[in-house]
């Protein structure tokens, strides 16, 4: 049975680094929409077009990961899953396809996340530029996992070591 691996976390916590490592370890197809966005629209798309561009990228990525799961392969969704409704939709989509879901919650101290983003901004290579003001402005959109979502979650610390949450 294929597994849909959901990567949850805010900006700069190491989601893509973890997703790449997971991809190598489990032989899954990774979907990292920021990489697609930068190839199509550049690493600093205009703010007024950003949501439209991301919607287009996610529409394509969502079609493709479902096709991969229908072929029986695991996928890694390096999406962030900032809202409960987004996580629920992914879970429902996986269930419709007969796939299991594994949710990874990544976090780190904010100071480290900001430092990682500043370092990444110096050499973007497939990442989207994130200004300090953008980091702050987007915080209100990020909703942590709720208590009923915590069973079976794999929590990942700042070094990338996976630790299974007690059930």
C-alpha positions in Angstrom: 0.0 0.0 0.0 1.5 3.4 -0.9 2.2 6.0 1.7 1.6 9.7 1.3 4.2 11.5 3.5 3.0 14.9 4.6 5.7 17.4 5.7 4.4 20.0 8.1 6.2 23.1 9.3 6.8 26.8 9.0 9.3 28.7 6.9 12.9 27.8 7.6 12.4 24.7 9.7 14.2 22.4 7.2 11.2 20.8 5.4 12.9 20.5 2.0 16.2 19.3 3.5 14.2 16.6 5.4 12.1 15.8 2.4 15.2 15.2 0.2 16.7 13.0 2.9 13.5 11.0 3.2 13.3 10.7 -0.6 16.7 9.0 -0.6 15.9 6.8 2.3 12.5 5.4 1.3 12.6 5.7 -2.5 9.6 7.9 -2.9 8.7 10.7 -5.4 9.1 14.1 -3.8 6.9 17.1 -4.6 8.4 20.4 -3.5 6.3 23.2 -5.0 8.8 25.9 -4.3 11.2 24.3 -6.7 8.6 24.2 -9.4 7.6 27.8 -8.7 11.2 29.1 -9.1 11.7 27.2 -12.3 8.6 28.6 -13.8 8.4 32.1 -12.3 11.8 32.9 -10.8 13.0 33.0 -7.2 11.3 36.3 -6.3 8.0 36.4 -8.1 6.0 39.6 -7.8 4.0 39.7 -4.6 0.7 40.5 -6.4 1.1 37.4 -8.6 2.5 35.0 -6.0 -0.8 33.4 -4.8 -1.9 32.9 -8.4 1.5 31.3 -9.3 1.4 29.0 -6.3 -2.2 28.0 -7.0 -1.1 26.9 -10.5 1.9 25.0 -9.2 -0.2 23.2 -6.6 -2.9 22.3 -9.1 -0.4 20.5 -11.2 1.5 19.0 -8.3 -1.7 17.6 -6.8 -2.7 15.9 -10.0 0.8 14.4 -10.4 1.1 13.1 -6.8 -2.2 11.4 -7.1 -1.2 9.7 -10.4 2.0 8.5 -8.8 0.1 7.0 -5.8 -2.4 5.3 -8.3 0.7 3.6 -9.7 1.5 2.2 -6.3 4.5 4.4 -5.3 5.0 6.5 -2.2 5.1 10.3 -2.4 6.5 13.0 -0.2 4.5 16.2 -0.1 6.9 19.0 0.9 4.0 21.5 1.2 4.2 22.8 4.7 0.5 22.0 5.4 -0.1 25.2 7.3 -3.8 24.8 8.0 -6.0 22.0 9.3 -8.2 22.1 6.2 -5.2 21.6 4.0 -4.0 18.6 6.1 -7.5 17.1 6.1 -7.8 17.5 2.4 -4.5 15.7 1.8 -5.5 12.9 4.2 -8.9 12.5 2.4 -7.1 12.5 -1.0 -4.8 9.7 0.2 -7.7 7.7 1.6 -9.6 8.0 -1.7 -6.6 6.4 -3.4 -6.2 3.7 -0.8 -3.0 5.1 0.6 -1.7 5.4 4.1 -0.6 8.8 5.5 2.4 9.6 7.6 2.7 13.1 9.0 6.0 14.7 9.9 6.0 17.8 12.1 9.2 19.9 11.8 10.1 22.7 14.1 13.0 24.6 15.4 13.6 27.8 17.3 12.5 30.9 15.4 16.0 32.4 15.6 17.4 29.3 13.8 14.6 29.3 11.2 15.3 33.0 10.4 19.0 32.3 10.1 18.4 29.4 7.7 16.2 31.7 5.6 18.8 34.4 5.5 21.4 31.9 4.5 19.1 30.4 1.8 18.4 33.9 0.5 22.1 34.3 -0.3 22.1 31.3 -2.6 18.5 30.4 -3.6 19.0 27.4 -5.9 15.3 26.3 -6.2 14.1 28.2 -3.2 11.8 31.3 -3.0 13.3 34.5 -1.6 11.7 35.3 1.8 12.2 38.8 3.3 12.1 39.3 7.0 8.8 41.2 6.7 7.3 38.3 4.7 8.4 35.8 7.3 6.6 37.9 10.0 3.5 38.6 7.8 2.9 34.9 7.0 3.1 33.8 10.6 -0.7 34.4 11.1 -1.4 31.9 8.3 0.5 29.0 10.0 -1.7 26.8 12.3 0.1 24.2 14.4 -1.2 20.6 14.6 -4.2 20.2 16.8 -4.3 17.7 19.7 -6.4 15.2 17.7 -3.7 15.2 14.9 -0.8 14.2 17.1 -1.2 10.4 17.3 1.4 8.8 15.2 3.1 12.0 14.1 6.8 11.8 13.5 8.4 14.9 15.1 11.7 16.0 13.6 14.2 18.0 15.5 16.5 20.7 14.1 19.2 18.1 13.3 16.8 16.1 11.1 16.7 13.1 13.4 13.3 11.5 13.4 11.6 10.6 16.7 8.2 8.9 16.8 5.8 10.6 19.0 4.3 8.4 21.7 0.9 7.2 20.8 
